[in-house]
Each structure stands twice: as C-alpha cells, then as structure tokens.
Amino acid sequence: MDSILSDWLLEHLDTAAEEPAYRQLFRLLQQAILSGRLAAGAKLPSSRTLGADLSIARNTVIQVYEQLLAEGYVETQSGSGTYVADTSPDRVDEGPGGAPRRAVRDRHQLSARGKRTIELSGVSKQQWGAFMPGVPDVTEFPFKIWNRLQTRIWRDPKPELLTYAPGGGYRPLRRALADYLRVARSANCQPEQIVITTGIHQSVDLAVRLLCDVGDQVWIEEPCYWGLRGILLSSGLKLTPIPVDAEGMNPDAKHLASPPRLIICTPSHQYPLGMVMSLARRRMLLEYARQHNCWIIEDDYDSEFRFGIRPLASLQGLDNNGQVIYLSSFSKTLFPGMRVGYMAVPAPLADLFALGLAELYREGQLMQQAVLAEFINEGYLTSHIRRMRGLYGERRSLLIAAVERRFDKVLPVMGDEAGLHLVLGLPQLRDDWAVCRKAMERGIIARPLSAYYSTAKAAQAGLLLGYGCVPSEKIGPAFEILADVVEEISGAAHEPRRKAA
C-alpha cells in the first residue's frame, strides 16, 4: 500500500511547479481521500517513509499530516500511526414511515417570488444618454466643492464616522434635512423623525417590512413606477391599482369600500404621467386614511424641479394625524450613484424605524453622510438645485420644440411641468415596446409608457423621454432619430413643420 500511494504521488507531484511541495502534497492527499482512492481506515505511510519515497523533507510531510488532521481528513492512534478518517456524508433517510422524499428542485431554479421579481424587472442595461428618463446631468455636479468638503473631513476622521451607522443615520445630516424640509417642502418634522436610507427602494422596503404582513392590501397609482411594484409584490402584498386623473390618485366607491393597509402615491409629480395631486384630493386621502387607520407613503418625486408652476406643500406638511411617511432621495438633485435617501416618519414610529434599519441592513456610509451634511449646511445644495432647475428648464423647452417641429400637435406631450422627463403620447399606436426596441438599435433610449401599468387592458401607449442627462445641442438631432422610428412603426408619416425661410 505504501509503495502504491508513493508511486501515485510521485506521478502527480511537479517539482518544477511554482506551487510549494507542501501545498501540492496536501491537495493530492485530500483529493485521494475525497475520491475514495484512500478508503476510510487506510493507514498512511509514516512521515519518514513518505518523505524518503518522495525525496522531500520529513518536516514537510509532518506539516501536511497535521493539516489533514486539523481539517478532519485523518485521525491518529497513539503508537499506531495515522489513518484515513471516515468522511462520508451521513445517510439521508426517507421521510417518516418510509414516505418518499419530495422531488428535489433544480438548484438553479428561482423561487416563485424570485421569478416574479425578475419578470417584473424594468431595469435598463443602459443608464445614460438620450432620452433616459429619471437621470440627472451628473457632469454638472460641483465636484470641486464636494472634494474640498470631503478632504476636510477625511483629514482628521472621527472614529465614530468609520463604524456602523447609528439607527437613523448621521445626526447632523438628520438635523440638516429636517431644517431643509421645513423650508423647502413645508414639512413638519424634527431631526429624530429623519431616517437615512440608501434610496427610495430601501425606504419602501423598510416601511413594508415594519408595517405590513403578507397578504395586506396596498393602494398604488395606475400607472406607477415599476420598481415600486416589484418591491411590493416580492413582499407578498396584494396590490390594488388606483387610476389617476388630472388631479392625481382617484379611488372610486368600490376602492373606498375596502380600506388598504398602505396608500402609496407621488402627489408632487405623479410618476410617470406627471400631474400634480390637487389640494382637494390630498385632503380627501388624508381624511380617508384617518378614518380607516391607513398609512400613506408619500414619494416626493422630483418636487425640486418645477417649470412655470408653484409647488404645493408636501402631503406630510398637511398631515395633522401622524399618518404620512415621507420619502425622498438625492438621486435626482445630486447624482444616483450617491445612494442616499431619507424618510420623515411619524414621531411614534421614529425609534422603531431607526432600529429596524440597523437590524435589517446594518447601515454605514457615515463619511459620505458627513460630507453631505456640510454640503447642505453651507448652502451648496440649494444653489445647485437652483442652477440645475434653469438648465433642465432649457432642455425641456428644446425637447418640446423638437416634438412640435416634427409632429405639430398630433402627438400629445404630457407631464412636462416638472421633473426630468416628459411623456410623448402615441394614441394611434399600441406597441410602444416596438418603438423602444427599434430606437435602442439606433442608439436612442426611450421607456414604454405601457410598462408602468399593472394590466395591458388599462395601459396607454407612449414614450417616457428624459432630457436631464442630454446636452442641449444633442436634443434636436436625437429626437429626429426617434421621430423616424415612431413614424416607421406607426406607419403614419407626419410632415415636419418647417420655419419659413
């Protein structure tokens, strides 16, 4: 047996290899034991004998044997030697009473919840360029200012900024956000009510985990953001799509007869259609939630960028009963890769949400939160928003002008009063997906409006066109390419409206 093992090891040892002899010998013996070449109970050669047979130092063999022993491949018997341990897996018996085991699921098969999440996925492989909606112009971010603030903090970092984040996030940032919301959004909150997250997705996920059980009913807008729908369905909630009209979410008598656990809405700028929820509709939702003990999640989407209209106060600012959970982020005002969002939660929930955040997600990024706090406190956030509002307003006008030049008033433009995108309606076309696929082949990004509806029956055809990240000089040429695709797919040519010479 000793000579057979030695011959096999000599055949596979490579003295010219960069891998040390110790590692090679350990790997080969491990392989021999796991494959059954060395059966359980087989005695290994002594370290002196094996070292001589392989022309390697005895200490090398001793080291390998000790490692095999430590990992459970071998066992020693005092005065007798080293033996291969029985490492065969425990026998898996059939079920009680000899019942057959359940069929083993393919390990590559997703769960039902996982399949549903992937099927509903709306993530684009391309996140930059004309006309990607919801993306700001990150090239305009004040990098030098941010770098100066960051350098100042990193020059002498406090130990507490390098560890896990406390429940609700960096205290000075929470204070700065509470002050900002009171002024900019007429919100009614204290620093203790602010909870820092990584964005809207995590904020919604946290609220759902803490406030809902599987099977609870949730009202969502119809249409709504695809990412929100995915989070809610993957959590096992029952979704009730509530149609929107010119005044926002509009539940009918049938909806009102069945109160939900959560009402989720975008009152400042409905996503994706763009209307602003009227004051009357806001007060109706607040009163309904009060009467039926519902929670309202307010996604204050794109409230900072408004063109020609004055913003209404946040829904949270109108709430006198502590039933609104306010959400926002810096993905549009600064840049998406920052991954900083925040919630303003009712005071009785504040400590619970802070604890839940720490328990579920083990938050960090305190250094970045510290920089952001300085950025806000020194006035850079408001000045940056003011400057970008002017730039986005110019690009919005250029895109609307391009639409009107090519299609006159034939195709409606919707949701252009705020935000970073508008919707181009395609009333005579059902397959807006076809337009988006063909446009992508030509280097133009557009999102199909129908993808934001819960059912194909309710869906309207249209294109979400983002202008935030498109340089002004490229808007016109890029839209001409898209317009060609629209005409090709629709089969209805619209003569361009040209200016008089």
N, C-alpha and C positions, 0 to 999 in steps of 0.2 A: 504494500500500500504506500509506504513512504516513497519508494522509487517511482511509482506511477505518478504520484502527486508532484514529485520534484520534476519529473520529465515534462509534465503538462505545464508547470510554472515556467520552466526554462524555455519552453516553446513560445510562451506568450510574453515573457519579460523582454523589454527592449532597453538594453544598457546604453544605447545611443540617444534615447529619448530625453527631452527636457524634463519630463515628469520624474521626480525623485523615485528611487527604488522603493522607498517606504510606501509612497502613495500607490505605486503600481502593485506591490505585493498585497497591500490591504484590499485594493479593488478586486484583484483576481481571486483572493480567498473569499471575499464577500460574495462575488459572483458565483463561485463554486458552491457555496453553502445555499444561496437562494435558489439556484437552479436544480439542486439535488445531486449534483456531481459528488459533493461531500455529504453523505447521509447523516442524519441525526445519530449521535452516539459514536461516530467515527473518531478515532484518535488521531490527532495531528502529530507530525514528527516533532522531536524536541527542537528547541531553538538552535542548539549546537549542530544537530544533524542537518536541518534545513538550511542553515547558513552556509555550511560546508558544501552541500549539494548545489546551492545557487551561487556560490562564490561571492556572498555578501556578508557583511559583518553580523555577528550573532546579535549584537545590540539592536540592529535594525529589525531582526525577526522578533526579538523580545518586545520592541515597541509596537509592532503590528499586532502581536498576540494580545498585548494589554489593551489596545484599541478595540479589537474584536470582542474582548471580554467586557469592556465598558459598554459596548453597544448591544450586548446580549447575543452575539453570534456563537460564542463558545463559552464553556464553563470549565473550571479546573477542579480536579480532585487531588487533595493533598497526597503527595508522594506517588501519584499515579500518572499525572500528565494533564494535557489539555484536550478536551473533547468538543465535538460539534454539538451545539445546543439544539433542542427541538424548537424550531421557529415556525413550524407550520401553523397556519391560522386555525383558530378554534372552529369546530364544526358548526355550521349554521343549520339547525334543525328545522323541520317543517313546523307549521303552526300547531296549536293545541289540538290534540286528538288526531294528529296526522293530517290536518287540513292542509290543502295545497297552498303554497305561498302565492301572494299577489304577483301578477306579471311585473317584471322589473321594467321601469320606464327608461327609455333611451337617455343616457346621461347628457346628451346634447339637446334634449327636448326642453323647451321652456315650459314653465308653469302656465296655467290658464291666465293668471294675472300678468305674467311676463309677456305672453303672446298679445294680450290686449294692449299693453303698453306700447309694444313695438308696432302693432298695426295702426295705432293712433298717432304714431310719431310724425311730427311735422318739421323736424329739424332739417335745414338746408345744408348741403355739403359746402356751399359757398356762402360766406357771411360778409362779403364786401363787394361793392360795385353797384352800377345802375341796374335795376332800381330796387335794391334790397331794402325792404321796409324795416323800421324799428332800429336802425343802426345810425348812430351819430357820426359826425366827421371827427374821428379821433386824431386826425392830423392837426386839428386846431386846438388841441388840449395844451394848456400852459405848462409844458414840460419843465422849463427852467424854474418857474416858481415852485412847482411840486418838488423838483430835485433839491432846491435850496432848503425847503422845509424838511424834507426827508434827511438831508445831510445833517441839519442842525439837531435832529432828534437822535440820529444814529451816532453822532459824535460822542455822546455820553448816555447810552441807552439804560434806562432803568430796568432792573431785573424783572419787575412785575410786568413789563411790556414784552418779555421774551418767553413767558409761560402761557398756560391755557387762559383763555379769556374768562373773566367772571361772567356769571349767568347772563346778564343783559348786554354785555359789551363794555367798551371803554367809557368810563364815567364822563370825562369831559366831552366826548363825542355825543353822548346821550343828552347832555345839557345843551350843547350847541344845536342839536337837531330839534329839541323841544322849543328853543328860542326861535329857530328858523320857521318851524311850522306855525307857531303862534302869529308871526308876522306875515309870512307868505301865503299860508293856507287857512288862516283864521281858526286854527285848530285849538282845542282846549286840552292841554296835556302838560304833565310835569316830567322832568328827566327820568324819574323812576318808572314811568309808563313806556319809555322807549326801549325796544329790544332790537339789537343789531343782528342782522342775518346776512346770508350770502346773496340774497336777492328775493324776488317775488316767489319763485318756485319754493324755496325753503320756508318762506313766511307762510305760504298757503299750507304746505305740508305740516308745519308745526301746529298751525291752528286746527287743521283737520284731525291730527293725531290726539290733540288735547281736548277737543270739543265734540268730536263725533265718534259714533260706533258704526260698525259695519251695518249697512242697510239703511242708515239715516238718509233722509231726503235733503237735497241741496238744490236751490234755485240757481241757475246760471243764465246768462244772457244768450239769446239766439239771434245772430251768431256770437261766438265768443272765441277767445284765444285758445288755440289747440293745446298748448302746454298745460293750461288750467284743467281742461277736460281730462287729459291724461292722468294728472295727479289725483283727481277726484275718483275716477274710475278704478285706478290701481289701488285705491284705499277701500274699495268695496262699497262706495256710496251710490245711492240712487239719484240720478240727475234728472231734473225737470227743466227743460229749456223754456225760458220765458221770452216770447218775441219782444223786440224793441221797435218803437216807432220814433217819430221826430222828437219825443220828449224823454226817450230812454226806455228802460225796462217797464213793460206794460202787462202785468198779470191780469187775467180775466177772472170771472166769478168762479170758474172751476178750479183755477190755481189757488185763489184766495180761500177756498173751502178746505184746502189741505195744507196747513202751515208746515214749512220746512224747518230743519234744524239750522241751516245756514242759508243766507241770501248773499250771493257774490255778484258785485256789479262794478262798473267803471264809470261813475257818474260824471267825471270831469271831461272825459274824452272816450266815448264808447269804442271799444276795440272789437272789430275792425272798422265799423261804419262811421264813427267819428262824431255822432251827435252828442250834445251836452244834455244831461238829465235836467229837466225843468225843476224849479223850486217846488211846485205843487207835487210833482211825482216824488221828489225827495222826502217831503213831509209825509206823503202817504206811506212810503216804505217804512219810515221811522215809526209812525203810529202803528202800523200793522205789526212790526217787529215787537213793539212794546206790548201790544195786546196779547200776542201769541208767544212771547218769550223766545223770540228768534235772535240769532246773532247775524249781524250784517258785516261782511268783509268788503271794505272799500279799497279797490285798487285805484289809486290816484294817478292813473296812467297819463303821462305827457301833459300834466297840468301846467308845466312851466312854459311851454311853447304855444302861445295863442296869438292869432293874427287877426286884428280888427275887432275882436270881441273882448269884453271884460270877463274875467273868470268869476264864477260863483265860489262862495266859501266851500270848503270841504264838507262832505256829509258828516264827518266826525265833529266838525265845528257846530253843526246844528243839533247834535245829539245831546239831549239832557238826561238820558236814562242809562248811559254807560253800556250801550249795546252795539256800538260800531268799533270794529277793529280796522285801523287804518294801515295801508301798506304803500310803500314807495321804495325807490332804489335810485342809485346813481348811474345806472346803465345808459340812460339817455342824456342826462345832464353832463356827465363826465366821460366815462368810457365803459363798455360792457365788461371788459376783462378785469375791472376792479373787483367785481363780485361783492359789492356791499349794498345791502338793502336794509330796511328798517321797518319796524311796526310801532304803532302807538296803540296800546291795548288799554281797555278799561282798567281803572285802578285796582279793583278786586282780583283781576287776573295777572297783574304785572309780575309779582313774585313767582307765580306758578309758571308763567311763560318763560321767565328767565331761567328757572330751574329746569324746565323741560328742554329748553335749548341746550343747556350744558349737558344734560343727561343723554340726549339723543344724538347730538352732533359733535360734542367736545370741541367747542369753538376756539379759534386763535386769531391770528392776523391783527394783533393789538398794535404792532408798529404802524401798519397801514392805517388803522383807525386813528392813531395818534396824529399822523400826518394830515389826515382828512379833517380832524377837529381843528387843527391850526389853519388849514385852508379855508374852512368856513368862518372861523372867528376873526380872521384878518380880512374878510370881505371878498376874497377871491372867488368864492362860489357864485355870489350874486352878480359880480361883474362879468364872469364867464358866461353865465346864463343870459345876461342882457346882450352881450356881444353875439352869442350864437343865435339868439332869437332873431336878430337882424339878418344874419347870414341865411338862416333857414327860411325866413320870410322871402328873401330874394329868390332862393332856389324854388320855393313853392310857386312863386309868380311865374318863373321861367317855365316850369313844367306845365302849369295851367295854360300858358300861352302856346306851348308846343301842342298840347291837346287840341286847343281851339283852332290853330292853324291847319291841323290835319283833318279834324273831324267836325269842325264848326260846333254846332250844338247837338249833333246826332247822338253822341255818346255822353252820358251824364258824368259829371265829376262830383263826388260825394266826400264828406268828411275832411274837407281841406281847411277848416277854420282853426285847427290846432294839430299839434303833433309833428311827426316827421314823415308822414305818408298821406296819400290821398287814395281814394278808390275810383277807378275808372269802370263804370258800369258797362256791361255787354248785354243789353236787353234782348237782342236777337240771337244770342249765342248761348247754348247750354254748356258746351265743353270748354270751360276756361282752362282746364288742365292741359288741353291740347295746345292752347296758345302759350302757356308757360313752358311746356316741353320744347316747342319749336323755338321760342325765344332763347332758351338756355343754349340751344345748339348754336345760336348766333352771338353768344356772349352776353345776353341780357337776362337779368333776374327779375321775375315777377311772381307774386304769390297768388294762387287762385282764390277768389273770394268764397267759392263754394266749399272749400276745405274747412272753413270756420263754422259751418253749420252741422248740427247733430244728425240731420237726415237729408238725403238727396231731395226728398219731396219739398222741403222748406227752402232749399238752397237757391240763392240768386247767383248768376254768373257775373264775374267782374275780375278786376286785377288790382291787387294792392301794390302801389308804386311808391317806394321810398325815395325821397330826394335828399335826405340828410347827409348821406356819405357820397353824393355825386358832385364833383366840381361843376361850378356854374356853366363853364364853357362846353361841358360834355352832355348836358341835359338834353339840348335840342337834337344833336346827332344820334344820341342813344334812343330817344323816343321815336325818331324816324324809323329806326330798325324795328322797334317794337310795333309801330303802326303798320309796317309792311306785313308783319306776321299776323296781326289782327285781321287785316284785310284778306290775307291768303286763307286763313282758317274760316273766316265768316263767309267768304265768297261774295261779300258786298263791298265794292270799291267806293270809297268816299273821296271825291275830288278835293285836293288841297285848296285851301283858301289862301290865295297869294295877295300880298300887298300890291297896290298899284305902283307901276314903275314911275 
